Amino acid sequence: MKSRKHHKKGRREVRKPFISMGLSSIRLRGAIYAFLLGAAVIWGSSSYLAEAEYQKMARAEGAEADALARQFGRQAAPWMEPRQVDELQTLLAQVPAGWSLFVTDLQGQVIARYGVDAESARLHKVTATSDGQILGSQKGRRFLEARYRMEGRLAPMGTLHVRRPLAKPLWAGSVPTVAMGGGAFLALFTFLWLSFAFRGVSQFRRVLSRASKEEFFHRAPLVGCGEMKSMAWDLNRTLDSLTEASVRVRNVYVETALALSRTVEAKDKYTSGHSQRVARHAVELGEAVGLDGERLEMLRIGALLHDIGKVAVPDAVLLKPGALDDAEYEEMKRHPMAGDRILAAIPGLRDIADIARSHHERWDGAGYPMGAVGDAIPLEARIVGIADAYDALTTKRSYKEAMPVERALKILEKDAGSHFDPELVRLFVAKKRSGDSYKGVSGLEAQDRQAA
């Protein structure tokens, strides 16, 4: 129990990342980051330029602010000692329009005030101007403030503050729109550029996905930015090496399987060479159908290995000289699935395993082992089924003599549409009767048939 628990704890689970690393994710995230960066740069730049504008306005109005501060500060000083708030309030009310005044004591408490902008004595984001005034913010607005320290006979009595709001630059209202627009433009540019630079990512991932399934013949396109091209080049070279190694390994497996198949045939002198003959018949029909070179090679190997499952059939059944009884026939019917299991375990032979499994299926669905019907039976398996039946009819077996070619062809024609694919039978029979096919009607017989 303890060891099982330790084993479970030490196991690492590999989970797929939540965020896809595909091209769409790269483009989207890049565009979002570009939008945020562009908007932030424009907003920061506008804040810097606005502050420069406020400094300029402060220099223009600083002299007037200082003059007002000195004027009212000197007039207010007599009313501070002793403190006479009503007189101070009356004095502050004489301030010119646009300005606000307030007086604070040594603790910063407001004694008297006048003007809408004197409601709060505290400013935020305070900076000093080059002329000694103060720039500060309050409720989203910037203010220029000048101060006059009122001195008593023995100690300071307080401070008079002159404050005026500064007008926002004319372009300040459009900053949010410009920031959004600039960010959107940069996001679009980044999205398009990433689409161009990483346009090979989807094919790259597809190639890697196929390679994980041991399909090494796909290649990544050399497109996109330099890094993408370099990665694709390296991947393709790696896949070339894997392809060569896979082909070598596959050939070893195929040769081993062929040797095993020939061993099975060698047990019975009557079936010796059967798979080679079936392969020639099948390739001949495959060429008539129009299969390409790759599928013809798969068809040839599938025909050579179609009976490899008979290694699982007991010799007493396999080598019986007479007809099989029901139990023996059921035993023999297991060889297609046995062949499928043998070949499916070999890398790259899945399609060939399908041929071995399905070459005893019937067009009408009465075959075995799956009971597949019509086009559900793989094309190569239908071809091998016809070639297998033809060779069985035209060669000598322990329980029968070889059948004449013409009679065998008529049997195939009779079973077309029930046992065999009718179109494939038509092509096969026509080829065998043409006089230039493998083990078909001889040339002289073909001429006589045409003359008749």
Secondary structure, DSSP 8 states (H G I E B T S, - for coil): -HHHHHHHHH-------SS--SHHHHHHHHHHHHHHHHHHHHHHHHHHHHHHHHHHHHHHHHHHHHHHHHHHHHHHGGGBTTB-HHHHHHHHTTS-TT-EEEEE-TTS-EEEEESGGGS----EEEEE-TTS-EEEEETTEEEEEEEEEEE-SSSEEEEEEEEEE----TTGGGHHHHHHHHHHHHHHHHHHHHHHHTTTHHHHHHHHHHHHTT-TT------SSHHHHHHHHHHHHHHHHHHHHHHHHHHHHHHHHHHHHHHHHHT-TTTTTHHHHHHHHHHHHHHHHT--HHHHHHHHHHHHTTTGGGGGS-HHHHT-SS---HHHHHHHTTHHHHHHHHHHTSTT-HHHHHHHHHTT--TTS--SSS---GGGS-HHHHHHHHHHHHHHHHS-BTTB----HHHHHHHHHHHBTTTB-HHHHHHHHHHHTTSSSTTSS-HHHHHHHHH-
